[in-house]
């Protein structure tokens, strides 16, 4: 069984920064894609950013230039550095990992990010 544990959320003022972490534990052979999604109240969950096993990254247009995803394969951990935060970034952030052998997808429990104006 694999578990993803997130940390780093909280309350921050407009223009502030936060760093989220998500660590996977359990029996892990290899992790393909790692990513972050978010869900604001009354809205659907949306993709924020992805990073492949080769380090290729993808970002939603709304966070380009402000958010940076990175991964530490030795620690089975993905990070999300967020700067210049805006009120519209307020949401519950979920990490996602797609495992190899077996091929399966896992989600973190979610961490609240609140940006106050």
N, C-alpha and C positions, 0 to 999 in steps of 0.2 A: 504494500500500500504506500502511496506517495502522498505527502502533504506539502502544501505551500503555505508559508507563514509570512505575512506582510508586516512591515513596521514603517514608521516615519511620518504618518499623517498627522494632521493637527490644524490649528487655527493660525492664520498668518494674515498680515495686512497686505493691501494692494502693493504690488511692486516687490514683495518679499520672495523668499526662496524656501524650498523644502526639498528633501531627498527621501525618496521612498526606496525600500528594499524588499525583496521577496526571495526567501530561501526555500529550496526544495529539499525534503528529507525522505528517507525510505530507500527502497530498492530501485536504483536508477541506473540504467545502462547508458543512455545517451539522451541528451535533450536537443531537439531540433530548434524550433522557434520559441523564443521567449517574447512576451509582450505585455503591454499595459492597456487596459480598457477603463472607461469611466462611465458612470451613470448618474446623471443629475436628477433631482426630483421631478417626476412627471415626464421624463424623457427616456428614450431607449438607450441601452448600453451601446457605447460607440468605441471604436478603435482609436487609441491615442498614438501608439507607436509599437513597432516590432523590431526585433533583431534576430537574424538567422544565425545558424551555427558558424557561418563564415564571417559574421560581423556586418553583414549588409543590413542597413537600417531603413525603416519607413516611418514617416511621421504624418499625422493629420495636418492639414494646412493651418488649422487654428493654433497649433503649438510649435510650428517650425520656427527655429531660431531662439526658442525659449526653453524647450525641453530637450534633454539628452538622455538616451537610453544606453546602458552598457551592461556587460555581463562578465561574470567571473566563473568560468567553467569548472575550475577546481573546487569552487565552493557551491556550485549549482545555484547561483544567485544572480538575480537581475536587479538593476538599479534604475531609478528614474530621477534625474536631477531636474528640478523645475525652478526657473528664475522668472523674474518679471511677472509674477502671478497676477491674474485678473479675477474679478468676481465671477466671471463666466467659467472659470476653471473649477469652481466649487462643485464637488461631486464625490461619490464613493469610487475609489480607484481599486481596480481588481487586476492582479497579475494573472497571466496565463502562460502555461508551458505545454508544448507538444512533445511528448516523449517518443522515443524510438525503442522498439522491441521490449514490451509490446507497444504498438502505436496507440497512444491514448492521450487525451487532453485533460489537463488539470487546471483548477481555478483556486486562487487565494480566497480568503474570507472577506476581503475588502477592507479598505482603510479610508476614513473620512478625511477629505481635504476641504477646508473652508477658508475662503479668501474674503476678508471683510474690507469694506470701503470706508 
